[in-house]
Amino acid sequence: MNRIMKIAAIIVPVALLGACTTLSDSDRALLESASKNAADAKTMAQQALDASRSAQQSAAQASTDAKSASEKADRIFQKSLRK
């Protein structure tokens, strides 16, 4: 009897798990749609991240160029004051 209980303790959870994981066609389609939407969202997020990094690099370059131009203008101004 004890052996039968042990076997039942193993078989019943496996059978219940199998019953719970069975999906209807509409559930399966919904799951596939959600999976595709998640993959599309991941792709869009990666594209946004790439665009953000590109914009950050452009902004850093613009900042460097502006600083250089400002320093040049200051030198020209200082030089004109000495004349």
N, CA, C and O atoms as a CHARMM CRD file, in Angstrom:
* protein
*
  332
    1    1 MET  N      0.82000  -1.19300   0.00000 PROA 1      0.00000
    2    1 MET  CA     0.00000   0.00000   0.00000 PROA 1      0.00000
    3    1 MET  C      0.86400   1.25700   0.00000 PROA 1      0.00000
    4    1 MET  O      0.56100   2.23400  -0.68500 PROA 1      0.00000
    5    2 ASN  N      1.93700   1.21700   0.77300 PROA 2      0.00000
    6    2 ASN  CA     2.84100   2.36100   0.86700 PROA 2      0.00000
    7    2 ASN  C      3.49800   2.64000  -0.48100 PROA 2      0.00000
    8    2 ASN  O      3.70900   3.79400  -0.85300 PROA 2      0.00000
    9    3 ARG  N      3.81200   1.59200  -1.19400 PROA 3      0.00000
   10    3 ARG  CA     4.43900   1.72500  -2.50600 PROA 3      0.00000
   11    3 ARG  C      3.47500   2.36000  -3.50500 PROA 3      0.00000
   12    3 ARG  O      3.88100   3.18300  -4.32500 PROA 3      0.00000
   13    4 ILE  N      2.22400   1.98500  -3.43700 PROA 4      0.00000
   14    4 ILE  CA     1.20300   2.55300  -4.31600 PROA 4      0.00000
   15    4 ILE  C      1.04200   4.04400  -4.02600 PROA 4      0.00000
   16    4 ILE  O      0.85700   4.83500  -4.95100 PROA 4      0.00000
   17    5 MET  N      1.11100   4.43300  -2.76600 PROA 5      0.00000
   18    5 MET  CA     0.98700   5.84100  -2.38600 PROA 5      0.00000
   19    5 MET  C      2.15400   6.65500  -2.94300 PROA 5      0.00000
   20    5 MET  O      1.97500   7.78400  -3.40100 PROA 5      0.00000
   21    6 LYS  N      3.35900   6.06300  -2.89800 PROA 6      0.00000
   22    6 LYS  CA     4.53100   6.76000  -3.43800 PROA 6      0.00000
   23    6 LYS  C      4.39800   6.95400  -4.94500 PROA 6      0.00000
   24    6 LYS  O      4.68700   8.03000  -5.47000 PROA 6      0.00000
   25    7 ILE  N      3.96300   5.91900  -5.62500 PROA 7      0.00000
   26    7 ILE  CA     3.77600   6.00700  -7.07700 PROA 7      0.00000
   27    7 ILE  C      2.69200   7.03100  -7.40400 PROA 7      0.00000
   28    7 ILE  O      2.84400   7.82200  -8.33500 PROA 7      0.00000
   29    8 ALA  N      1.60100   7.01600  -6.64200 PROA 8      0.00000
   30    8 ALA  CA     0.51900   7.97400  -6.85900 PROA 8      0.00000
   31    8 ALA  C      1.00700   9.39800  -6.59300 PROA 8      0.00000
   32    8 ALA  O      0.60700  10.32900  -7.29100 PROA 8      0.00000
   33    9 ALA  N      1.86500   9.57100  -5.59200 PROA 9      0.00000
   34    9 ALA  CA     2.39700  10.88900  -5.25700 PROA 9      0.00000
   35    9 ALA  C      3.26300  11.43200  -6.39100 PROA 9      0.00000
   36    9 ALA  O      3.39800  12.64700  -6.53600 PROA 9      0.00000
   37   10 ILE  N      3.83600  10.56700  -7.17700 PROA 10     0.00000
   38   10 ILE  CA     4.64000  10.99100  -8.32500 PROA 10     0.00000
   39   10 ILE  C      3.76600  11.21600  -9.55500 PROA 10     0.00000
   40   10 ILE  O      3.94100  12.20600 -10.26600 PROA 10     0.00000
   41   11 ILE  N      2.83500  10.31600  -9.80700 PROA 11     0.00000
   42   11 ILE  CA     2.02400  10.36700 -11.02500 PROA 11     0.00000
   43   11 ILE  C      0.99400  11.49000 -10.99800 PROA 11     0.00000
   44   11 ILE  O      0.80200  12.16600 -12.00900 PROA 11     0.00000
   45   12 VAL  N      0.33900  11.70200  -9.88200 PROA 12     0.00000
   46   12 VAL  CA    -0.73600  12.70200  -9.81000 PROA 12     0.00000
   47   12 VAL  C     -0.22700  14.10900 -10.12900 PROA 12     0.00000
   48   12 VAL  O     -0.84700  14.78200 -10.95300 PROA 12     0.00000
   49   13 PRO  N      0.86600  14.59500  -9.52600 PROA 13     0.00000
   50   13 PRO  CA     1.32700  15.95100  -9.88300 PROA 13     0.00000
   51   13 PRO  C      1.72600  16.07500 -11.35800 PROA 13     0.00000
   52   13 PRO  O      1.49600  17.10800 -11.98600 PROA 13     0.00000
   53   14 VAL  N      2.32200  15.01800 -11.89600 PROA 14     0.00000
   54   14 VAL  CA     2.70600  15.04400 -13.30700 PROA 14     0.00000
   55   14 VAL  C      1.46500  15.11200 -14.19300 PROA 14     0.00000
   56   14 VAL  O      1.44300  15.85300 -15.17500 PROA 14     0.00000
   57   15 ALA  N      0.44700  14.35300 -13.85500 PROA 15     0.00000
   58   15 ALA  CA    -0.79700  14.36700 -14.62700 PROA 15     0.00000
   59   15 ALA  C     -1.48600  15.72400 -14.51700 PROA 15     0.00000
   60   15 ALA  O     -2.00000  16.23900 -15.51100 PROA 15     0.00000
   61   16 LEU  N     -1.50200  16.30100 -13.33000 PROA 16     0.00000
   62   16 LEU  CA    -2.10700  17.62100 -13.15100 PROA 16     0.00000
   63   16 LEU  C     -1.33400  18.69500 -13.92000 PROA 16     0.00000
   64   16 LEU  O     -1.92500  19.60400 -14.50400 PROA 16     0.00000
   65   17 LEU  N     -0.02900  18.57700 -13.90900 PROA 17     0.00000
   66   17 LEU  CA     0.79200  19.53000 -14.65300 PROA 17     0.00000
   67   17 LEU  C      0.50000  19.41600 -16.14800 PROA 17     0.00000
   68   17 LEU  O      0.39100  20.43000 -16.83800 PROA 17     0.00000
   69   18 GLY  N      0.37800  18.22800 -16.63500 PROA 18     0.00000
   70   18 GLY  CA     0.04300  18.01800 -18.04000 PROA 18     0.00000
   71   18 GLY  C     -1.31400  18.59700 -18.38100 PROA 18     0.00000
   72   18 GLY  O     -1.48600  19.16600 -19.45900 PROA 18     0.00000
   73   19 ALA  N     -2.26300  18.47000 -17.50300 PROA 19     0.00000
   74   19 ALA  CA    -3.60100  19.01800 -17.73800 PROA 19     0.00000
   75   19 ALA  C     -3.58200  20.54100 -17.72300 PROA 19     0.00000
   76   19 ALA  O     -4.30900  21.18200 -18.48200 PROA 19     0.00000
   77   20 CYS  N     -2.75800  21.11500 -16.86900 PROA 20     0.00000
   78   20 CYS  CA    -2.68800  22.58000 -16.76700 PROA 20     0.00000
   79   20 CYS  C     -1.94200  23.21100 -17.94300 PROA 20     0.00000
   80   20 CYS  O     -2.18900  24.36700 -18.28400 PROA 20     0.00000
   81   21 THR  N     -1.05900  22.48100 -18.54500 PROA 21     0.00000
   82   21 THR  CA    -0.26300  23.06100 -19.62400 PROA 21     0.00000
   83   21 THR  C     -0.89200  22.88000 -20.99200 PROA 21     0.00000
   84   21 THR  O     -0.34200  23.36200 -21.98200 PROA 21     0.00000
   85   22 THR  N     -2.02000  22.20400 -21.08000 PROA 22     0.00000
   86   22 THR  CA    -2.70900  22.02900 -22.35100 PROA 22     0.00000
   87   22 THR  C     -3.42000  23.32400 -22.69700 PROA 22     0.00000
   88   22 THR  O     -4.21900  23.82500 -21.90600 PROA 22     0.00000
   89   23 LEU  N     -3.14000  23.86400 -23.86200 PROA 23     0.00000
   90   23 LEU  CA    -3.72000  25.13200 -24.27800 PROA 23     0.00000
   91   23 LEU  C     -4.69100  24.91800 -25.43000 PROA 23     0.00000
   92   23 LEU  O     -4.48700  24.05900 -26.28800 PROA 23     0.00000
   93   24 SER  N     -5.73500  25.70800 -25.42800 PROA 24     0.00000
   94   24 SER  CA    -6.65700  25.66800 -26.56100 PROA 24     0.00000
   95   24 SER  C     -6.00100  26.40700 -27.72400 PROA 24     0.00000
   96   24 SER  O     -4.99200  27.09000 -27.55000 PROA 24     0.00000
   97   25 ASP  N     -6.58200  26.26400 -28.89800 PROA 25     0.00000
   98   25 ASP  CA    -6.02600  26.94000 -30.07500 PROA 25     0.00000
   99   25 ASP  C     -6.03500  28.44600 -29.90500 PROA 25     0.00000
  100   25 ASP  O     -5.07700  29.11400 -30.29500 PROA 25     0.00000
  101   26 SER  N     -7.10500  29.00000 -29.32600 PROA 26     0.00000
  102   26 SER  CA    -7.17100  30.45200 -29.14000 PROA 26     0.00000
  103   26 SER  C     -6.14100  30.91700 -28.11700 PROA 26     0.00000
  104   26 SER  O     -5.53300  31.97500 -28.28100 PROA 26     0.00000
  105   27 ASP  N     -5.94000  30.11700 -27.04500 PROA 27     0.00000
  106   27 ASP  CA    -4.91900  30.47000 -26.06000 PROA 27     0.00000
  107   27 ASP  C     -3.52400  30.41800 -26.67500 PROA 27     0.00000
  108   27 ASP  O     -2.68200  31.27600 -26.41300 PROA 27     0.00000
  109   28 ARG  N     -3.29700  29.40100 -27.49100 PROA 28     0.00000
  110   28 ARG  CA    -2.00000  29.24600 -28.14200 PROA 28     0.00000
  111   28 ARG  C     -1.74300  30.42000 -29.10700 PROA 28     0.00000
  112   28 ARG  O     -0.63500  30.95000 -29.17100 PROA 28     0.00000
  113   29 ALA  N     -2.79200  30.81400 -29.85700 PROA 29     0.00000
  114   29 ALA  CA    -2.66600  31.94900 -30.77900 PROA 29     0.00000
  115   29 ALA  C     -2.40700  33.23800 -30.01100 PROA 29     0.00000
  116   29 ALA  O     -1.59900  34.06400 -30.43500 PROA 29     0.00000
  117   30 LEU  N     -3.08600  33.41200 -28.88800 PROA 30     0.00000
  118   30 LEU  CA    -2.89000  34.59900 -28.06100 PROA 30     0.00000
  119   30 LEU  C     -1.46200  34.63100 -27.50400 PROA 30     0.00000
  120   30 LEU  O     -0.82300  35.68300 -27.46400 PROA 30     0.00000
  121   31 LEU  N     -0.98100  33.47800 -27.08100 PROA 31     0.00000
  122   31 LEU  CA     0.37800  33.38500 -26.55500 PROA 31     0.00000
  123   31 LEU  C      1.40800  33.68400 -27.64500 PROA 31     0.00000
  124   31 LEU  O      2.39300  34.38100 -27.39600 PROA 31     0.00000
  125   32 GLU  N      1.18600  33.16500 -28.83400 PROA 32     0.00000
  126   32 GLU  CA     2.09400  33.43400 -29.95300 PROA 32     0.00000
  127   32 GLU  C      2.06800  34.91100 -30.33000 PROA 32     0.00000
  128   32 GLU  O      3.10900  35.49400 -30.63500 PROA 32     0.00000
  129   33 SER  N      0.88600  35.51600 -30.31000 PROA 33     0.00000
  130   33 SER  CA     0.75300  36.93600 -30.61100 PROA 33     0.00000
  131   33 SER  C      1.48600  37.77900 -29.56900 PROA 33     0.00000
  132   33 SER  O      2.18100  38.73600 -29.90900 PROA 33     0.00000
  133   34 ALA  N      1.32500  37.41600 -28.30900 PROA 34     0.00000
  134   34 ALA  CA     2.01100  38.14100 -27.23700 PROA 34     0.00000
  135   34 ALA  C      3.52500  37.99400 -27.36400 PROA 34     0.00000
  136   34 ALA  O      4.27400  38.94200 -27.12700 PROA 34     0.00000
  137   35 SER  N      3.95500  36.81900 -27.73200 PROA 35     0.00000
  138   35 SER  CA     5.38500  36.58000 -27.92000 PROA 35     0.00000
  139   35 SER  C      5.93600  37.41500 -29.07100 PROA 35     0.00000
  140   35 SER  O      7.02500  37.97900 -28.96700 PROA 35     0.00000
  141   36 LYS  N      5.18500  37.49200 -30.16800 PROA 36     0.00000
  142   36 LYS  CA     5.60800  38.30400 -31.31300 PROA 36     0.00000
  143   36 LYS  C      5.63700  39.77600 -30.94400 PROA 36     0.00000
  144   36 LYS  O      6.56400  40.49800 -31.31300 PROA 36     0.00000
  145   37 ASN  N      4.61000  40.22500 -30.20700 PROA 37     0.00000
  146   37 ASN  CA     4.57000  41.62300 -29.77700 PROA 37     0.00000
  147   37 ASN  C      5.76100  41.95100 -28.87900 PROA 37     0.00000
  148   37 ASN  O      6.34500  43.02900 -28.98600 PROA 37     0.00000
  149   38 ALA  N      6.11600  41.02900 -28.00400 PROA 38     0.00000
  150   38 ALA  CA     7.26100  41.23500 -27.11700 PROA 38     0.00000
  151   38 ALA  C      8.56400  41.31300 -27.92400 PROA 38     0.00000
  152   38 ALA  O      9.43000  42.14000 -27.63600 PROA 38     0.00000
  153   39 ALA  N      8.69300  40.45700 -28.92100 PROA 39     0.00000
  154   39 ALA  CA     9.88700  40.48600 -29.77000 PROA 39     0.00000
  155   39 ALA  C      9.95700  41.79600 -30.55400 PROA 39     0.00000
  156   39 ALA  O     11.02800  42.38600 -30.69200 PROA 39     0.00000
  157   40 ASP  N      8.80400  42.24800 -31.06800 PROA 40     0.00000
  158   40 ASP  CA     8.76700  43.52700 -31.79100 PROA 40     0.00000
  159   40 ASP  C      9.13400  44.68400 -30.86400 PROA 40     0.00000
  160   40 ASP  O      9.87000  45.59000 -31.25500 PROA 40     0.00000
  161   41 ALA  N      8.62200  44.65000 -29.64500 PROA 41     0.00000
  162   41 ALA  CA     8.92800  45.69900 -28.66900 PROA 41     0.00000
  163   41 ALA  C     10.41400  45.69600 -28.32600 PROA 41     0.00000
  164   41 ALA  O     11.01600  46.75700 -28.15900 PROA 41     0.00000
  165   42 LYS  N     10.99600  44.53200 -28.22200 PROA 42     0.00000
  166   42 LYS  CA    12.42700  44.43000 -27.93200 PROA 42     0.00000
  167   42 LYS  C     13.24000  45.03200 -29.07500 PROA 42     0.00000
  168   42 LYS  O     14.21600  45.74500 -28.84000 PROA 42     0.00000
  169   43 THR  N     12.83600  44.74600 -30.31200 PROA 43     0.00000
  170   43 THR  CA    13.51900  45.30600 -31.47500 PROA 43     0.00000
  171   43 THR  C     13.41400  46.82000 -31.48900 PROA 43     0.00000
  172   43 THR  O     14.39900  47.51500 -31.73800 PROA 43     0.00000
  173   44 MET  N     12.21500  47.33300 -31.22100 PROA 44     0.00000
  174   44 MET  CA    12.01700  48.78100 -31.20500 PROA 44     0.00000
  175   44 MET  C     12.81700  49.43700 -30.08100 PROA 44     0.00000
  176   44 MET  O     13.36500  50.52500 -30.26300 PROA 44     0.00000
  177   45 ALA  N     12.88500  48.79200 -28.93800 PROA 45     0.00000
  178   45 ALA  CA    13.65800  49.32900 -27.81800 PROA 45     0.00000
  179   45 ALA  C     15.14300  49.38100 -28.17000 PROA 45     0.00000
  180   45 ALA  O     15.83200  50.33900 -27.82000 PROA 45     0.00000
  181   46 GLN  N     15.63100  48.36500 -28.85400 PROA 46     0.00000
  182   46 GLN  CA    17.04000  48.35400 -29.26100 PROA 46     0.00000
  183   46 GLN  C     17.31300  49.47600 -30.26100 PROA 46     0.00000
  184   46 GLN  O     18.34700  50.13900 -30.18900 PROA 46     0.00000
  185   47 GLN  N     16.37800  49.68600 -31.19800 PROA 47     0.00000
  186   47 GLN  CA    16.53500  50.76900 -32.16700 PROA 47     0.00000
  187   47 GLN  C     16.52400  52.12400 -31.46300 PROA 47     0.00000
  188   47 GLN  O     17.29800  53.01400 -31.81700 PROA 47     0.00000
  189   48 ALA  N     15.65800  52.28400 -30.47600 PROA 48     0.00000
  190   48 ALA  CA    15.61000  53.53500 -29.71200 PROA 48     0.00000
  191   48 ALA  C     16.90200  53.74300 -28.92900 PROA 48     0.00000
  192   48 ALA  O     17.39900  54.86500 -28.83300 PROA 48     0.00000
  193   49 LEU  N     17.43900  52.67500 -28.37600 PROA 49     0.00000
  194   49 LEU  CA    18.69900  52.76800 -27.64300 PROA 49     0.00000
  195   49 LEU  C     19.83200  53.17500 -28.57400 PROA 49     0.00000
  196   49 LEU  O     20.66100  54.01400 -28.21800 PROA 49     0.00000
  197   50 ASP  N     19.87200  52.58200 -29.76700 PROA 50     0.00000
  198   50 ASP  CA    20.90200  52.93700 -30.74000 PROA 50     0.00000
  199   50 ASP  C     20.77800  54.39800 -31.15800 PROA 50     0.00000
  200   50 ASP  O     21.78200  55.10100 -31.27100 PROA 50     0.00000
  201   51 ALA  N     19.54300  54.85900 -31.38900 PROA 51     0.00000
  202   51 ALA  CA    19.32400  56.25800 -31.76700 PROA 51     0.00000
  203   51 ALA  C     19.72600  57.18900 -30.63200 PROA 51     0.00000
  204   51 ALA  O     20.29500  58.25500 -30.86700 PROA 51     0.00000
  205   52 SER  N     19.43600  56.79100 -29.42600 PROA 52     0.00000
  206   52 SER  CA    19.79700  57.59300 -28.25600 PROA 52     0.00000
  207   52 SER  C     21.31100  57.71200 -28.11800 PROA 52     0.00000
  208   52 SER  O     21.83500  58.78900 -27.83600 PROA 52     0.00000
  209   53 ARG  N     21.99800  56.61200 -28.31600 PROA 53     0.00000
  210   53 ARG  CA    23.46900  56.64900 -28.23600 PROA 53     0.00000
  211   53 ARG  C     24.05600  57.52800 -29.33400 PROA 53     0.00000
  212   53 ARG  O     25.01800  58.26000 -29.10200 PROA 53     0.00000
  213   54 SER  N     23.48200  57.45500 -30.51800 PROA 54     0.00000
  214   54 SER  CA    23.95100  58.28600 -31.62700 PROA 54     0.00000
  215   54 SER  C     23.71700  59.76300 -31.31500 PROA 54     0.00000
  216   54 SER  O     24.58800  60.59800 -31.55600 PROA 54     0.00000
  217   55 ALA  N     22.55400  60.07700 -30.78300 PROA 55     0.00000
  218   55 ALA  CA    22.24400  61.46200 -30.41800 PROA 55     0.00000
  219   55 ALA  C     23.17600  61.95100 -29.31500 PROA 55     0.00000
  220   55 ALA  O     23.59700  63.10800 -29.31900 PROA 55     0.00000
  221   56 GLN  N     23.49100  61.07900 -28.38000 PROA 56     0.00000
  222   56 GLN  CA    24.39700  61.44600 -27.29200 PROA 56     0.00000
  223   56 GLN  C     25.79200  61.75900 -27.84100 PROA 56     0.00000
  224   56 GLN  O     26.43300  62.71900 -27.41300 PROA 56     0.00000
  225   57 GLN  N     26.24900  60.95200 -28.78100 PROA 57     0.00000
  226   57 GLN  CA    27.55700  61.20500 -29.38900 PROA 57     0.00000
  227   57 GLN  C     27.54800  62.51300 -30.17500 PROA 57     0.00000
  228   57 GLN  O     28.51700  63.27000 -30.12700 PROA 57     0.00000
  229   58 SER  N     26.45800  62.78600 -30.89900 PROA 58     0.00000
  230   58 SER  CA    26.34600  64.03600 -31.65000 PROA 58     0.00000
  231   58 SER  C     26.33500  65.23500 -30.70900 PROA 58     0.00000
  232   58 SER  O     26.96400  66.25500 -30.98700 PROA 58     0.00000
  233   59 ALA  N     25.62500  65.10800 -29.60600 PROA 59     0.00000
  234   59 ALA  CA    25.57000  66.19200 -28.62900 PROA 59     0.00000
  235   59 ALA  C     26.93500  66.43600 -28.00600 PROA 59     0.00000
  236   59 ALA  O     27.32200  67.58500 -27.79500 PROA 59     0.00000
  237   60 ALA  N     27.65400  65.38800 -27.71400 PROA 60     0.00000
  238   60 ALA  CA    28.99400  65.53500 -27.13800 PROA 60     0.00000
  239   60 ALA  C     29.92400  66.22500 -28.14200 PROA 60     0.00000
  240   60 ALA  O     30.72000  67.08300 -27.76100 PROA 60     0.00000
  241   61 GLN  N     29.82300  65.85400 -29.41500 PROA 61     0.00000
  242   61 GLN  CA    30.64500  66.48400 -30.44300 PROA 61     0.00000
  243   61 GLN  C     30.27000  67.95400 -30.60200 PROA 61     0.00000
  244   61 GLN  O     31.14800  68.80600 -30.73900 PROA 61     0.00000
  245   62 ALA  N     28.98200  68.25600 -30.58400 PROA 62     0.00000
  246   62 ALA  CA    28.52700  69.65000 -30.69800 PROA 62     0.00000
  247   62 ALA  C     29.02000  70.46600 -29.51000 PROA 62     0.00000
  248   62 ALA  O     29.40800  71.62200 -29.67200 PROA 62     0.00000
  249   63 SER  N     29.00800  69.88400 -28.33700 PROA 63     0.00000
  250   63 SER  CA    29.49700  70.56900 -27.14100 PROA 63     0.00000
  251   63 SER  C     30.99200  70.86900 -27.25700 PROA 63     0.00000
  252   63 SER  O     31.44400  71.96500 -26.92500 PROA 63     0.00000
  253   64 THR  N     31.74100  69.89300 -27.72800 PROA 64     0.00000
  254   64 THR  CA    33.18800  70.08700 -27.91800 PROA 64     0.00000
  255   64 THR  C     33.44400  71.18200 -28.95200 PROA 64     0.00000
  256   64 THR  O     34.30400  72.03900 -28.74900 PROA 64     0.00000
  257   65 ASP  N     32.70000  71.15600 -30.06000 PROA 65     0.00000
  258   65 ASP  CA    32.86000  72.17700 -31.10500 PROA 65     0.00000
  259   65 ASP  C     32.49500  73.56100 -30.57300 PROA 65     0.00000
  260   65 ASP  O     33.18300  74.53800 -30.87100 PROA 65     0.00000
  261   66 ALA  N     31.43100  73.65400 -29.79800 PROA 66     0.00000
  262   66 ALA  CA    31.00400  74.94200 -29.24400 PROA 66     0.00000
  263   66 ALA  C     32.04200  75.47600 -28.26400 PROA 66     0.00000
  264   66 ALA  O     32.33400  76.67200 -28.25100 PROA 66     0.00000
  265   67 LYS  N     32.59000  74.59700 -27.45300 PROA 67     0.00000
  266   67 LYS  CA    33.61700  75.02300 -26.49500 PROA 67     0.00000
  267   67 LYS  C     34.84600  75.53100 -27.23100 PROA 67     0.00000
  268   67 LYS  O     35.42600  76.55000 -26.85600 PROA 67     0.00000
  269   68 SER  N     35.23700  74.82400 -28.27000 PROA 68     0.00000
  270   68 SER  CA    36.38700  75.23800 -29.07200 PROA 68     0.00000
  271   68 SER  C     36.13500  76.59300 -29.73100 PROA 68     0.00000
  272   68 SER  O     37.01600  77.45300 -29.73100 PROA 68     0.00000
  273   69 ALA  N     34.95500  76.78900 -30.28500 PROA 69     0.00000
  274   69 ALA  CA    34.61300  78.05900 -30.92500 PROA 69     0.00000
  275   69 ALA  C     34.58200  79.19300 -29.90300 PROA 69     0.00000
  276   69 ALA  O     35.02400  80.30600 -30.18700 PROA 69     0.00000
  277   70 SER  N     34.06400  78.90600 -28.72500 PROA 70     0.00000
  278   70 SER  CA    34.01700  79.91800 -27.67000 PROA 70     0.00000
  279   70 SER  C     35.41600  80.32400 -27.23400 PROA 70     0.00000
  280   70 SER  O     35.69700  81.50700 -27.04400 PROA 70     0.00000
  281   71 GLU  N     36.28900  79.33800 -27.07700 PROA 71     0.00000
  282   71 GLU  CA    37.67300  79.64000 -26.69100 PROA 71     0.00000
  283   71 GLU  C     38.37000  80.45100 -27.77500 PROA 71     0.00000
  284   71 GLU  O     39.13300  81.36700 -27.46800 PROA 71     0.00000
  285   72 LYS  N     38.11900  80.12600 -29.03000 PROA 72     0.00000
  286   72 LYS  CA    38.71900  80.87000 -30.13300 PROA 72     0.00000
  287   72 LYS  C     38.21200  82.31400 -30.13900 PROA 72     0.00000
  288   72 LYS  O     38.98900  83.24900 -30.33300 PROA 72     0.00000
  289   73 ALA  N     36.91900  82.48700 -29.92800 PROA 73     0.00000
  290   73 ALA  CA    36.34900  83.83500 -29.88700 PROA 73     0.00000
  291   73 ALA  C     36.94800  84.62600 -28.71800 PROA 73     0.00000
  292   73 ALA  O     37.23500  85.81500 -28.85900 PROA 73     0.00000
  293   74 ASP  N     37.13500  83.97900 -27.57900 PROA 74     0.00000
  294   74 ASP  CA    37.75400  84.65400 -26.42800 PROA 74     0.00000
  295   74 ASP  C     39.18300  85.08100 -26.73300 PROA 74     0.00000
  296   74 ASP  O     39.60400  86.17500 -26.35800 PROA 74     0.00000
  297   75 ARG  N     39.92800  84.21100 -27.41600 PROA 75     0.00000
  298   75 ARG  CA    41.31800  84.56400 -27.77500 PROA 75     0.00000
  299   75 ARG  C     41.34400  85.76000 -28.72900 PROA 75     0.00000
  300   75 ARG  O     42.15900  86.67100 -28.58900 PROA 75     0.00000
  301   76 ILE  N     40.43400  85.73100 -29.69900 PROA 76     0.00000
  302   76 ILE  CA    40.37400  86.84100 -30.66200 PROA 76     0.00000
  303   76 ILE  C     39.99900  88.13000 -29.92400 PROA 76     0.00000
  304   76 ILE  O     40.57400  89.18500 -30.19300 PROA 76     0.00000
  305   77 PHE  N     39.05100  88.05400 -29.00900 PROA 77     0.00000
  306   77 PHE  CA    38.63500  89.23200 -28.25800 PROA 77     0.00000
  307   77 PHE  C     39.78600  89.76100 -27.39800 PROA 77     0.00000
  308   77 PHE  O     40.05200  90.96200 -27.36800 PROA 77     0.00000
  309   78 GLN  N     40.45900  88.84700 -26.70100 PROA 78     0.00000
  310   78 GLN  CA    41.58700  89.26300 -25.86500 PROA 78     0.00000
  311   78 GLN  C     42.69700  89.89200 -26.68600 PROA 78     0.00000
  312   78 GLN  O     43.32100  90.86400 -26.26200 PROA 78     0.00000
  313   79 LYS  N     42.93800  89.33900 -27.85300 PROA 79     0.00000
  314   79 LYS  CA    43.97300  89.87200 -28.74100 PROA 79     0.00000
  315   79 LYS  C     43.59300  91.28100 -29.22700 PROA 79     0.00000
  316   79 LYS  O     44.45100  92.15800 -29.33500 PROA 79     0.00000
  317   80 SER  N     42.30600  91.48500 -29.51600 PROA 80     0.00000
  318   80 SER  CA    41.85900  92.80500 -29.97600 PROA 80     0.00000
  319   80 SER  C     41.94400  93.83900 -28.86600 PROA 80     0.00000
  320   80 SER  O     42.12100  95.02500 -29.14200 PROA 80     0.00000
  321   81 LEU  N     41.82200  93.41100 -27.61600 PROA 81     0.00000
  322   81 LEU  CA    41.94300  94.35200 -26.48900 PROA 81     0.00000
  323   81 LEU  C     43.38600  94.82100 -26.30300 PROA 81     0.00000
  324   81 LEU  O     43.62400  95.94000 -25.84800 PROA 81     0.00000
  325   82 ARG  N     44.33300  93.97600 -26.65100 PROA 82     0.00000
  326   82 ARG  CA    45.74800  94.31600 -26.48300 PROA 82     0.00000
  327   82 ARG  C     46.24800  95.26600 -27.56500 PROA 82     0.00000
  328   82 ARG  O     47.31600  95.85900 -27.41400 PROA 82     0.00000
  329   83 LYS  N     45.52100  95.41800 -28.61500 PROA 83     0.00000
  330   83 LYS  CA    45.98100  96.27400 -29.71000 PROA 83     0.00000
  331   83 LYS  C     45.71400  97.72300 -29.42400 PROA 83     0.00000
  332   83 LYS  O     46.03800  98.58400 -30.24300 PROA 83     0.00000
